Amino acid sequence: MINHSQRSFLGVTFDLARAGNVPSVASNVLAALVLAQRGEPRWPDWGAFALCVFAGCLTYAGGATLNDVADSGFDARHKPERPIPVGMISRGSAAALGAAEMLMGLGLLVFAGAGLFWVAALAATILAYDWIHKKWIGSVVLMAGCRVLLGGALARTPGREFTPAFLGWVGALFVYIVVLSLIARWEYKVAPASSRQSGDGRQDAGATLRAAMIGRSVGRLLAFIPLIDAVALLCVGAWTPALACAVAVPLGRWAQRLAAAT
């Protein structure tokens, strides 16, 4: 694993953005665009697809980066290898970067034709999650809501509506993300703080190992999000988009080797 001190600014930016999850975000965008189409589900226009994927990934990157800003104190104790605690980027610079990414992503969603209400709701939910998720277990609903509201915003772009297939998909996605988020919360419940040591001066190795196992499991579950998309697309006979979403699973596992996902 590359030490943060050896990473380029671009690499640190990707870690802050949780770029290891970008394939799953792109898969969600594709599923939303196809399942919300009026008429027969088909691959979306390439220009609209590229714009929406870029907008969705930028919004996700901004939210993830601002999450690190909000969690900088917590990370200093539990994940001191994160970019802000390790000193690779200042908290202020990370905040400016995250805000710029998120504003650009939201702006592109509006440009693509997404409804202002849905875009505003997405922004509010992301910010609410970032600032309260460590304090309230119910924030897992906000985490799931971020993905669902992105889908809702895309379903309001031209030529799309809330079809039964779309609603079924967002329901399944919501449940999956809530369960995943609940599992993820256990990583820090079982892990000792980096500064907490046992009486003989050694960290609780057992707790650290359990936390690492939970972290790896969460990474796999994040990479498997596109399977929800693929199954939903198969149910409406959209074979090519379903295959593309299925391919996003191994792409996600590969991306997680290059940049952080949690």
Buried (B, 14 or more C-beta within 10 A) or exposed (E): EEEBEEBEEEBBBBBBBBBBBBBBBBBBBBBBBBBBBEEEBEBBEEEBBEBBBBBBBBBBBBBBBBBBBBBBEBBBBBBEBBBBBBEBBEBEBBBEBBBBBBBBBBBBBBEBBBBEEBBBBBBEBBBBBBBEBBEEEEBBBBBBBBBBBBBBBBBBBEEBEBBEBBBBBBEBBBEBBBEBBEBBBBBBEBBBEBEEEEEEEEBBEEBBEBBEEBBEBBBBBBBBBBBBBBBBBBBBEBEEBBEBBBBBBEBBBEBBEEBBBB
